[in-house]
Amino acid sequence: MSVAPFTPAQPVKSGLTGLPSSISHLPPPTGEFRPAVEILRFNTCGSVDDGKSTLIGRLLYDSKSLMEDQLEALERSADITGGGQVNLANLTDGLRAEREQGITIDVAYRYFATPRRKFIIADTPGHIQYTRNMVTGASAANLSIVLVDARTGVIEQSRRHTYLTALLRIPHLVVAVNKMDLVGWSEQRFNEIRAEFESFLPRLDIKDVKFIPISALLGDNVVDASLHTPWYPGPTLLQHLETVHIGSDWNLNAFRLPVQWVNRPNNPTDSRLHDFRGFSGQIAGGIVRAGQKVMVLPGGHITKVKEIHTYEGPVDEAFCPQSVTLQLEHDLDVSRGNMIVAWDHHLPGTGTELRANVCWMHQRPLQIGKKYWLKHTTQSVQAIVTAIDHRLNISTFEEEPTPAGLALNDIGEISLRTAQPIFYDGYATNRLTGSFILIEQGTHATVAAGMLYPPTEVVRPESSEFVI
């Protein structure tokens, strides 16, 4: 494969905001308004050899998002794999085993930017035995790209990854029909694959779906429009990624702040910081404003927000998913694992009896009656699996009731009992406060990723008096 002359891009400074190590490190506000650039997180998925890694390589290459050293390493790798030709898949498939076998094994993250947006890409594997890796890579995505080989059409793994996209409540789906050059750019073949997808998409409740015919190897309809598809009037893949609306993807209706860290600088040389006590974390939902009335869980104490600090300086309001430090008007007993929520009608649910969908991610099967650590937001509690309600048959999307267990990569519904109440929302309402992981005691291995059903009981201030 020949490649066009390449112009190296300038390094892109990350727009992600982290928690400061101390409030004293916050730079003074400049007073200058700089509009924030949106960050779109997306993942690629699909079956083996559908061209996921090649697509990402083509996106990075054609958008001129590669550095000179990356391009040189890519050319050197052409002597190892690819028969002397540049293999764009090697930009993400960095493990030696991946390059030798020509497959993706682990999740690879890549970053690039255009004048309109910044992008975080998760390249996830297509093999069935790496389904857990796909769940990991897609868990924080705004958009999922499911690739389909135009020759083979929709197969079981295509359906599996589309279902996982729906299960993870990823708001936007792109079905990229790849390798159109190998079917003669046939509009009929493209429409056949689209019709097959549309036959089961209504069952998955995915609202925003886009179909794009592409050739990742040749670059058609990836960054630049193809001359081979005059019958396709839509945008290229990059144009769609730049313009898809993601402003309403986050839950901005109900304020949630899981406390990650109690910020006590104890700086005796600065009167502002000598007695400073703030509560830091990433906003998991809603909007918070200075002067707003909030409730601290599990104590149920009511107070007001005194000040809001971010890495850039004090602000009057902040929203999901910003990282902030809140100062409260009253000195309350607040520690890691507590949650600060808005005191209004949008209160979270609570309870010890939980129902959830899980993707099992360990070689040892899930066992009823076994104890695990359940990590939810910044809180960790002991939990026991009380029942396996059903297992999902990915081929038919039918539920198999009361299975004996869940094996590696199985998806099913389970019931749990926790040692103390957690404060949560249904996963369909809030992906951050509605998700959890199960950790095996002793080995500390992450064995499952879970998505909670809506709560049956709303939190009450007296929840701290709950006794098991």
Kinemage of the C-alpha trace (Angstrom):
@kinemage 1
@onewidth
@group {chain A} dominant
@subgroup {mainchain}
@vectorlist {calphas} color= white
{ca met a 1} P 0.000 0.000 0.000
{ca ser a 2} L 1.430 3.336 -0.953
{ca val a 3} L 1.034 6.263 1.401
{ca ala a 4} L 0.737 9.933 0.550
{ca pro a 5} L 3.341 12.520 1.620
{ca phe a 6} L 2.978 13.116 5.316
{ca thr a 7} L 3.029 16.369 7.279
{ca pro a 8} L 3.635 15.799 10.998
{ca ala a 9} L 1.095 17.278 13.346
{ca gln a 10} L 1.829 19.413 16.352
{ca pro a 11} L 1.403 17.758 19.725
{ca val a 12} L -2.081 18.177 21.156
{ca lys a 13} L -2.369 19.236 24.764
{ca ser a 14} L -4.892 17.123 26.620
{ca gly a 15} L -8.096 18.846 27.614
{ca leu a 16} L -8.785 16.466 30.496
{ca thr a 17} L -9.024 18.075 33.902
{ca gly a 18} L -7.523 16.267 36.895
{ca leu a 19} L -7.712 16.891 40.595
{ca pro a 20} L -4.996 19.225 41.922
{ca ser a 21} L -2.625 17.775 44.496
{ca ser a 22} L -3.406 20.765 46.703
{ca ile a 23} L -5.762 23.675 46.473
{ca ser a 24} L -2.701 25.903 46.753
{ca his a 25} L -1.626 24.734 43.297
{ca leu a 26} L -4.667 26.290 41.640
{ca pro a 27} L -3.550 29.005 39.190
{ca pro a 28} L -5.202 32.390 39.634
{ca pro a 29} L -8.075 33.024 37.217
{ca thr a 30} L -7.023 35.069 34.214
{ca gly a 31} L -10.436 36.548 33.491
{ca glu a 32} L -10.015 35.517 29.858
{ca phe a 33} L -12.833 33.418 28.389
{ca arg a 34} L -11.669 30.453 26.364
{ca pro a 35} L -14.426 28.228 24.957
{ca ala a 36} L -13.963 24.582 25.887
{ca val a 37} L -13.354 22.089 23.098
{ca glu a 38} L -15.650 19.085 23.313
{ca ile a 39} L -14.103 15.665 23.854
{ca leu a 40} L -15.696 12.725 22.054
{ca arg a 41} L -14.858 9.274 23.392
{ca phe a 42} L -15.563 6.449 20.988
{ca asn a 43} L -14.644 2.815 20.513
{ca thr a 44} L -14.375 0.514 17.529
{ca cys a 45} L -15.760 -3.017 17.702
{ca gly a 46} L -16.888 -5.841 15.461
{ca ser a 47} L -15.703 -9.286 14.492
{ca val a 48} L -12.173 -10.498 13.818
{ca asp a 49} L -10.513 -8.987 10.724
{ca asp a 50} L -13.304 -6.493 10.102
{ca gly a 51} L -10.656 -3.754 9.980
{ca lys a 52} L -11.009 -1.978 13.340
{ca ser a 53} L -7.328 -1.218 13.906
{ca thr a 54} L -6.814 -0.314 10.250
{ca leu a 55} L -9.694 2.151 10.478
{ca ile a 56} L -8.141 3.918 13.467
{ca gly a 57} L -4.776 3.994 11.725
{ca arg a 58} L -6.417 5.528 8.658
{ca leu a 59} L -8.189 8.146 10.805
{ca leu a 60} L -4.917 9.144 12.484
{ca tyr a 61} L -2.964 9.137 9.238
{ca asp a 62} L -5.391 11.025 7.015
{ca ser a 63} L -6.192 13.597 9.709
{ca lys a 64} L -2.421 14.234 10.016
{ca ser a 65} L -2.410 13.365 13.709
{ca leu a 66} L 0.827 11.360 13.678
{ca met a 67} L 4.235 12.537 14.842
{ca glu a 68} L 7.356 11.944 12.793
{ca asp a 69} L 8.665 9.290 15.176
{ca gln a 70} L 5.333 7.419 14.985
{ca leu a 71} L 5.501 7.393 11.210
{ca glu a 72} L 9.115 6.195 11.268
{ca ala a 73} L 8.199 3.383 13.682
{ca leu a 74} L 5.320 2.458 11.400
{ca glu a 75} L 7.650 2.193 8.420
{ca arg a 76} L 10.137 0.105 10.416
{ca ser a 77} L 7.365 -2.291 11.457
{ca ala a 78} L 6.553 -2.859 7.784
{ca asp a 79} L 9.620 -5.103 7.595
{ca ile a 80} L 8.246 -7.298 10.412
{ca thr a 81} L 4.649 -7.611 9.234
{ca gly a 82} L 2.884 -6.573 6.101
{ca gly a 83} L 5.385 -7.865 3.542
{ca gly a 84} L 7.244 -4.575 3.405
{ca gln a 85} L 4.089 -2.506 3.125
{ca val a 86} L 2.990 -0.016 5.770
{ca asn a 87} L 0.363 -1.608 8.006
{ca leu a 88} L -1.821 1.084 9.551
{ca ala a 89} L -3.163 -1.419 12.102
{ca asn a 90} L 0.231 -1.394 13.817
{ca leu a 91} L -0.528 2.090 15.142
{ca thr a 92} L -2.820 0.481 17.728
{ca asp a 93} L -1.739 -3.184 17.727
{ca gly a 94} L 1.477 -2.628 19.656
{ca leu a 95} L 1.916 -6.019 21.319
{ca arg a 96} L 4.255 -8.438 19.542
{ca ala a 97} L 1.605 -11.180 19.707
{ca glu a 98} L -0.909 -8.828 18.085
{ca arg a 99} L 1.408 -8.021 15.202
{ca glu a 100} L 2.468 -11.621 14.664
{ca gln a 101} L -1.140 -12.869 14.544
{ca gly a 102} L -2.625 -9.767 12.918
{ca ile a 103} L -5.303 -9.452 15.616
{ca thr a 104} L -6.174 -7.110 18.489
{ca ile a 105} L -5.880 -8.622 21.976
{ca asp a 106} L -5.776 -5.762 24.473
{ca val a 107} L -7.615 -2.430 24.461
{ca ala a 108} L -5.487 0.319 22.898
{ca tyr a 109} L -6.196 4.011 23.433
{ca arg a 110} L -5.233 6.726 20.971
{ca tyr a 111} L -5.773 10.473 20.999
{ca phe a 112} L -6.119 13.020 18.236
{ca ala a 113} L -7.786 16.348 17.597
{ca thr a 114} L -9.272 18.429 14.822
{ca pro a 115} L -10.199 22.130 14.980
{ca arg a 116} L -13.728 21.088 16.005
{ca arg a 117} L -13.141 18.385 18.616
{ca lys a 118} L -10.723 16.295 20.597
{ca phe a 119} L -11.059 12.523 20.385
{ca ile a 120} L -10.201 9.575 22.618
{ca ile a 121} L -10.323 6.270 20.724
{ca ala a 122} L -10.533 2.817 22.267
{ca asp a 123} L -9.582 0.041 19.846
{ca thr a 124} L -11.244 -3.082 21.239
{ca pro a 125} L -10.674 -6.707 20.187
{ca gly a 126} L -13.118 -8.703 18.082
{ca his a 127} L -12.543 -12.251 19.348
{ca ile a 128} L -15.287 -13.788 21.475
{ca gln a 129} L -12.818 -14.632 24.256
{ca tyr a 130} L -11.952 -10.921 24.569
{ca thr a 131} L -15.533 -9.681 24.996
{ca arg a 132} L -14.589 -8.448 28.479
{ca asn a 133} L -11.933 -6.212 26.877
{ca met a 134} L -14.603 -4.730 24.615
{ca val a 135} L -16.788 -3.928 27.645
{ca thr a 136} L -13.833 -2.272 29.373
{ca gly a 137} L -12.966 -0.114 26.364
{ca ala a 138} L -16.554 0.909 25.632
{ca ser a 139} L -17.668 1.640 29.194
{ca ala a 140} L -16.969 5.392 28.963
{ca ala a 141} L -17.708 5.913 25.260
{ca asn a 142} L -20.116 8.483 23.821
{ca leu a 143} L -20.199 6.660 20.492
{ca ser a 144} L -19.510 3.155 19.261
{ca ile a 145} L -18.400 2.182 15.756
{ca val a 146} L -19.420 -1.365 14.831
{ca leu a 147} L -17.518 -2.515 11.760
{ca val a 148} L -19.010 -5.076 9.403
{ca asp a 149} L -17.142 -6.828 6.609
{ca ala a 150} L -19.153 -6.165 3.450
{ca arg a 151} L -18.345 -9.681 2.191
{ca thr a 152} L -19.561 -11.647 5.234
{ca gly a 153} L -22.270 -9.273 6.443
{ca val a 154} L -23.818 -9.417 9.910
{ca ile a 155} L -22.473 -12.333 11.964
{ca glu a 156} L -22.876 -13.348 15.608
{ca gln a 157} L -20.035 -11.142 16.864
{ca ser a 158} L -21.540 -8.152 15.061
{ca arg a 159} L -24.795 -8.780 16.911
{ca arg a 160} L -22.952 -9.359 20.202
{ca his a 161} L -21.107 -6.047 20.058
{ca thr a 162} L -24.228 -4.172 18.955
{ca tyr a 163} L -26.084 -5.636 21.934
{ca leu a 164} L -23.230 -4.661 24.262
{ca thr a 165} L -23.407 -1.131 22.868
{ca ala a 166} L -27.087 -1.035 23.815
{ca leu a 167} L -26.465 -2.691 27.185
{ca leu a 168} L -23.794 -0.100 28.037
{ca arg a 169} L -26.231 2.673 27.013
{ca ile a 170} L -23.809 4.211 24.525
{ca pro a 171} L -25.981 6.963 23.028
{ca his a 172} L -24.660 6.944 19.448
{ca leu a 173} L -23.968 4.032 17.104
{ca val a 174} L -22.198 4.058 13.744
{ca val a 175} L -22.399 0.936 11.589
{ca ala a 176} L -19.374 1.189 9.298
{ca val a 177} L -19.715 -1.249 6.403
{ca asn a 178} L -16.033 -1.826 5.642
{ca lys a 179} L -14.187 -3.363 2.672
{ca met a 180} L -16.696 -1.988 0.201
{ca asp a 181} L -13.924 -2.111 -2.414
{ca leu a 182} L -14.028 -5.921 -2.234
{ca val a 183} L -17.709 -6.028 -3.225
{ca gly a 184} L -17.366 -3.550 -6.081
{ca trp a 185} L -18.826 -0.632 -4.099
{ca ser a 186} L -22.235 -2.294 -4.395
{ca glu a 187} L -25.105 -0.156 -3.139
{ca gln a 188} L -27.293 -3.267 -3.076
{ca arg a 189} L -24.902 -5.064 -0.719
{ca phe a 190} L -24.760 -2.004 1.560
{ca asn a 191} L -28.555 -1.857 1.707
{ca glu a 192} L -28.796 -5.592 2.453
{ca ile a 193} L -26.521 -5.218 5.492
{ca arg a 194} L -28.407 -2.133 6.622
{ca ala a 195} L -31.747 -3.971 6.358
{ca glu a 196} L -30.406 -6.892 8.410
{ca phe a 197} L -29.272 -4.528 11.169
{ca glu a 198} L -32.562 -2.652 11.153
{ca ser a 199} L -34.430 -5.934 11.656
{ca phe a 200} L -33.127 -6.261 15.248
{ca leu a 201} L -32.140 -2.689 16.212
{ca pro a 202} L -35.660 -1.759 17.487
{ca arg a 203} L -35.314 -4.457 20.173
{ca leu a 204} L -32.156 -2.769 21.483
{ca asp a 205} L -33.577 0.745 21.924
{ca ile a 206} L -30.655 2.611 20.332
{ca lys a 207} L -31.914 6.044 19.324
{ca asp a 208} L -29.123 7.413 17.101
{ca val a 209} L -27.796 5.045 14.412
{ca lys a 210} L -25.777 5.996 11.316
{ca phe a 211} L -24.739 3.686 8.432
{ca ile a 212} L -21.598 4.633 6.457
{ca pro a 213} L -19.954 2.651 3.594
{ca ile a 214} L -16.152 2.816 3.898
{ca ser a 215} L -12.849 1.272 2.916
{ca ala a 216} L -10.463 1.649 5.846
{ca leu a 217} L -7.537 0.318 3.819
{ca leu a 218} L -7.973 2.785 0.957
{ca gly a 219} L -9.430 5.644 2.997
{ca asp a 220} L -12.774 6.006 1.174
{ca asn a 221} L -15.372 7.887 3.258
{ca val a 222} L -13.109 7.842 6.326
{ca val a 223} L -11.726 11.382 6.246
{ca asp a 224} L -12.337 12.282 2.610
{ca ala a 225} L -15.476 11.560 0.582
{ca ser a 226} L -15.219 8.676 -1.885
{ca leu a 227} L -15.717 8.981 -5.626
{ca his a 228} L -16.771 5.318 -5.669
{ca thr a 229} L -20.007 5.854 -3.708
{ca pro a 230} L -21.987 8.541 -5.565
{ca trp a 231} L -25.126 6.803 -4.292
{ca tyr a 232} L -24.204 7.674 -0.663
{ca pro a 233} L -25.108 11.320 0.127
{ca gly a 234} L -24.152 11.311 3.825
{ca pro a 235} L -21.074 12.551 5.697
{ca thr a 236} L -17.718 10.832 5.938
{ca leu a 237} L -16.891 9.075 9.189
{ca leu a 238} L -14.757 11.949 10.495
{ca gln a 239} L -17.385 14.523 9.533
{ca his a 240} L -19.963 12.565 11.524
{ca leu a 241} L -17.622 12.267 14.521
{ca glu a 242} L -17.042 16.017 14.445
{ca thr a 243} L -20.707 16.973 14.276
{ca val a 244} L -22.670 14.347 16.240
{ca his a 245} L -24.453 16.048 19.148
{ca ile a 246} L -23.068 14.888 22.511
{ca gly a 247} L -24.020 17.854 24.703
{ca ser a 248} L -27.027 16.028 26.130
{ca asp a 249} L -25.288 12.669 26.663
{ca trp a 250} L -24.527 13.403 30.324
{ca asn a 251} L -27.237 13.454 32.978
{ca leu a 252} L -27.570 17.128 33.945
{ca asn a 253} L -30.829 16.796 35.900
{ca ala a 254} L -29.687 15.386 39.250
{ca phe a 255} L -26.502 16.555 40.992
{ca arg a 256} L -24.240 13.759 42.248
{ca leu a 257} L -20.702 14.113 43.647
{ca pro a 258} L -19.105 10.911 44.994
{ca val a 259} L -16.407 12.156 47.380
{ca gln a 260} L -13.013 10.905 46.289
{ca trp a 261} L -10.746 12.888 48.575
{ca val a 262} L -10.945 15.267 51.560
{ca asn a 263} L -8.757 18.222 50.562
{ca arg a 264} L -6.851 19.666 53.560
{ca pro a 265} L -3.794 21.677 52.365
{ca asn a 266} L -2.897 22.812 55.938
{ca asn a 267} L -0.725 25.615 54.576
{ca pro a 268} L 0.226 27.862 57.532
{ca thr a 269} L 1.748 30.529 55.254
{ca asp a 270} L -1.548 31.250 53.484
{ca ser a 271} L -4.478 32.420 55.577
{ca arg a 272} L -6.923 31.179 52.898
{ca leu a 273} L -5.586 27.629 53.108
{ca his a 274} L -4.716 27.241 56.768
{ca asp a 275} L -8.186 25.978 57.717
{ca phe a 276} L -9.342 25.020 54.218
{ca arg a 277} L -11.481 21.877 54.043
{ca gly a 278} L -12.932 20.827 50.719
{ca phe a 279} L -14.362 17.674 49.194
{ca ser a 280} L -12.958 16.633 45.838
{ca gly a 281} L -14.288 14.323 43.159
{ca gln a 282} L -15.716 14.055 39.676
{ca ile a 283} L -19.285 15.248 39.259
{ca ala a 284} L -21.268 12.155 38.267
{ca gly a 285} L -24.453 13.966 37.318
{ca gly a 286} L -26.245 17.291 37.253
{ca ile a 287} L -25.125 20.880 37.873
{ca val a 288} L -23.941 22.449 41.133
{ca arg a 289} L -23.947 26.171 41.916
{ca ala a 290} L -22.513 28.256 44.722
{ca gly a 291} L -25.213 28.792 47.343
{ca gln a 292} L -27.109 25.654 46.320
{ca lys a 293} L -28.651 23.517 49.060
{ca val a 294} L -27.202 19.974 49.129
{ca met a 295} L -27.467 16.842 51.217
{ca val a 296} L -24.539 14.704 52.355
{ca leu a 297} L -25.090 10.946 52.330
{ca pro a 298} L -25.250 8.694 54.266
{ca gly a 299} L -25.684 11.141 57.161
{ca gly a 300} L -28.523 13.015 55.494
{ca his a 301} L -27.282 16.413 56.724
{ca ile a 302} L -28.427 19.484 54.800
{ca thr a 303} L -26.034 22.352 54.032
{ca lys a 304} L -25.137 24.787 51.263
{ca val a 305} L -22.259 24.978 48.810
{ca lys a 306} L -19.972 27.820 49.868
{ca glu a 307} L -17.429 27.752 47.028
{ca ile a 308} L -16.606 25.641 43.978
{ca his a 309} L -12.964 25.189 42.958
{ca thr a 310} L -11.640 23.676 39.734
{ca tyr a 311} L -8.128 23.288 38.416
{ca glu a 312} L -8.512 26.598 36.554
{ca gly a 313} L -9.779 28.465 39.630
{ca pro a 314} L -13.022 29.268 41.482
{ca val a 315} L -16.248 29.100 39.483
{ca asp a 316} L -19.897 29.898 40.184
{ca glu a 317} L -21.181 26.604 38.774
{ca ala a 318} L -19.882 23.254 37.562
{ca phe a 319} L -21.433 20.296 35.796
{ca cys a 320} L -20.906 16.645 34.928
{ca pro a 321} L -18.231 15.330 34.262
{ca gln a 322} L -15.987 18.083 35.678
{ca ser a 323} L -13.590 17.418 38.556
{ca val a 324} L -14.143 19.886 41.388
{ca thr a 325} L -13.518 20.648 45.042
{ca leu a 326} L -16.550 21.838 47.027
{ca gln a 327} L -16.459 23.903 50.201
{ca leu a 328} L -19.558 23.571 52.363
{ca glu a 329} L -21.016 26.172 54.725
{ca his a 330} L -21.008 23.819 57.720
{ca asp a 331} L -18.299 21.526 59.087
{ca leu a 332} L -19.730 18.066 58.517
{ca asp a 333} L -18.296 14.583 58.854
{ca val a 334} L -17.653 13.755 55.183
{ca ser a 335} L -15.145 11.176 53.936
{ca arg a 336} L -14.244 9.155 50.841
{ca gly a 337} L -17.157 7.044 49.667
{ca asn a 338} L -19.811 9.528 50.813
{ca met a 339} L -21.985 11.262 48.226
{ca ile a 340} L -23.103 14.903 48.009
{ca val a 341} L -26.424 15.297 46.177
{ca ala a 342} L -28.889 18.071 45.380
{ca trp a 343} L -31.591 18.570 47.993
{ca asp a 344} L -34.604 18.447 45.703
{ca his a 345} L -36.939 15.903 44.131
{ca his a 346} L -34.065 14.244 42.210
{ca leu a 347} L -32.771 12.138 45.105
{ca pro a 348} L -30.884 8.887 44.432
{ca gly a 349} L -32.082 5.456 45.376
{ca thr a 350} L -30.697 3.344 48.173
{ca gly a 351} L -30.793 -0.202 49.398
{ca thr a 352} L -28.924 -3.433 50.011
{ca glu a 353} L -30.979 -5.647 47.682
{ca leu a 354} L -29.825 -4.948 44.113
{ca arg a 355} L -30.584 -6.264 40.623
{ca ala a 356} L -28.157 -5.766 37.784
{ca asn a 357} L -27.004 -6.925 34.382
{ca val a 358} L -23.407 -8.123 34.465
{ca cys a 359} L -20.736 -9.153 32.012
{ca trp a 360} L -18.670 -11.896 33.639
{ca met a 361} L -14.951 -11.308 33.068
{ca his a 362} L -13.119 -14.144 34.833
{ca gln a 363} L -12.113 -17.729 34.050
{ca arg a 364} L -13.749 -18.980 37.249
{ca pro a 365} L -17.544 -18.916 36.788
{ca leu a 366} L -19.884 -16.829 38.900
{ca gln a 367} L -21.148 -18.762 41.895
{ca ile a 368} L -24.300 -18.131 43.895
{ca gly a 369} L -23.498 -17.452 47.545
{ca lys a 370} L -19.939 -16.265 46.989
{ca lys a 371} L -18.804 -12.975 48.524
{ca tyr a 372} L -17.187 -10.227 46.473
{ca trp a 373} L -16.181 -6.628 46.905
{ca leu a 374} L -18.604 -4.329 45.078
{ca lys a 375} L -16.984 -1.055 44.026
{ca his a 376} L -19.549 1.620 43.216
{ca thr a 377} L -18.311 5.168 42.457
{ca thr a 378} L -15.775 5.800 45.260
{ca gln a 379} L -17.344 3.360 47.730
{ca ser a 380} L -16.437 -0.298 48.259
{ca val a 381} L -18.720 -2.687 50.164
{ca gln a 382} L -18.960 -6.437 50.605
{ca ala a 383} L -21.632 -8.131 48.528
{ca ile a 384} L -22.988 -11.625 48.051
{ca val a 385} L -24.641 -12.993 44.911
{ca thr a 386} L -28.042 -14.289 45.955
{ca ala a 387} L -29.396 -15.413 42.563
{ca ile a 388} L -28.635 -15.681 38.856
{ca asp a 389} L -31.948 -14.738 37.291
{ca his a 390} L -31.130 -15.423 33.640
{ca arg a 391} L -28.374 -15.621 31.050
{ca leu a 392} L -28.637 -13.935 27.661
{ca asn a 393} L -28.336 -15.925 24.447
{ca ile a 394} L -26.476 -13.475 22.199
{ca ser a 395} L -27.432 -15.292 19.001
{ca thr a 396} L -31.181 -14.956 19.591
{ca phe a 397} L -31.314 -12.214 22.274
{ca glu a 398} L -33.472 -14.634 24.269
{ca glu a 399} L -33.188 -15.011 28.057
{ca glu a 400} L -32.254 -18.429 29.453
{ca pro a 401} L -33.811 -18.576 32.950
{ca thr a 402} L -32.022 -19.708 36.134
{ca pro a 403} L -28.680 -20.922 34.717
{ca ala a 404} L -26.302 -22.762 37.000
{ca gly a 405} L -23.683 -20.038 36.598
{ca leu a 406} L -22.132 -17.439 34.338
{ca ala a 407} L -18.945 -18.352 32.470
{ca leu a 408} L -16.291 -16.071 31.022
{ca asn a 409} L -17.836 -13.417 28.712
{ca asp a 410} L -21.400 -14.441 29.617
{ca ile a 411} L -23.991 -11.702 30.092
{ca gly a 412} L -26.828 -12.151 32.549
{ca glu a 413} L -29.026 -10.696 35.251
{ca ile a 414} L -28.143 -11.308 38.903
{ca ser a 415} L -29.414 -10.330 42.354
{ca leu a 416} L -27.033 -9.053 45.026
{ca arg a 417} L -27.125 -8.203 48.706
{ca thr a 418} L -24.630 -5.669 50.066
{ca ala a 419} L -23.338 -5.394 53.630
{ca gln a 420} L -24.424 -1.743 53.786
{ca pro a 421} L -26.645 0.447 51.618
{ca ile a 422} L -25.281 2.159 48.534
{ca phe a 423} L -26.675 5.310 46.921
{ca tyr a 424} L -27.286 4.885 43.222
{ca asp a 425} L -29.380 5.566 40.139
{ca gly a 426} L -30.501 3.159 37.463
{ca tyr a 427} L -27.858 2.699 34.775
{ca ala a 428} L -30.289 3.895 32.109
{ca thr a 429} L -30.603 7.182 34.020
{ca asn a 430} L -26.970 7.740 35.002
{ca arg a 431} L -24.118 5.628 33.641
{ca leu a 432} L -21.713 6.797 36.373
{ca thr a 433} L -23.842 6.215 39.480
{ca gly a 434} L -25.573 3.180 37.948
{ca ser a 435} L -22.472 1.072 37.293
{ca phe a 436} L -20.174 -1.031 39.457
{ca ile a 437} L -17.504 -3.703 39.319
{ca leu a 438} L -17.168 -6.901 41.346
{ca ile a 439} L -13.744 -7.700 42.798
{ca glu a 440} L -12.785 -11.175 43.981
{ca gln a 441} L -11.711 -11.257 47.583
{ca gly a 442} L -8.209 -12.580 48.114
{ca thr a 443} L -6.958 -12.200 44.538
{ca his a 444} L -8.387 -8.666 44.029
{ca ala a 445} L -9.171 -9.602 40.424
{ca thr a 446} L -11.953 -7.673 38.689
{ca val a 447} L -14.441 -10.415 37.815
{ca ala a 448} L -17.519 -8.538 36.539
{ca ala a 449} L -18.825 -5.216 35.273
{ca gly a 450} L -22.389 -4.458 36.310
{ca met a 451} L -25.242 -2.134 35.353
{ca leu a 452} L -27.872 -1.513 38.021
{ca tyr a 453} L -31.619 -1.596 37.545
{ca pro a 454} L -33.609 1.443 38.764
{ca pro a 455} L -33.909 1.605 42.572
{ca thr a 456} L -37.150 0.672 44.296
{ca glu a 457} L -36.532 2.918 47.317
{ca val a 458} L -35.546 6.607 47.354
{ca val a 459} L -32.908 7.728 49.826
{ca arg a 460} L -34.041 9.053 53.206
{ca pro a 461} L -31.962 11.106 55.674
{ca glu a 462} L -32.206 8.353 58.270
{ca ser a 463} L -30.426 5.891 55.968
{ca ser a 464} L -27.341 6.135 58.189
{ca glu a 465} L -29.297 4.316 60.918
{ca phe a 466} L -29.776 1.264 58.666
{ca val a 467} L -28.867 -1.964 60.422
{ca ile a 468} L -28.463 -5.329 58.652
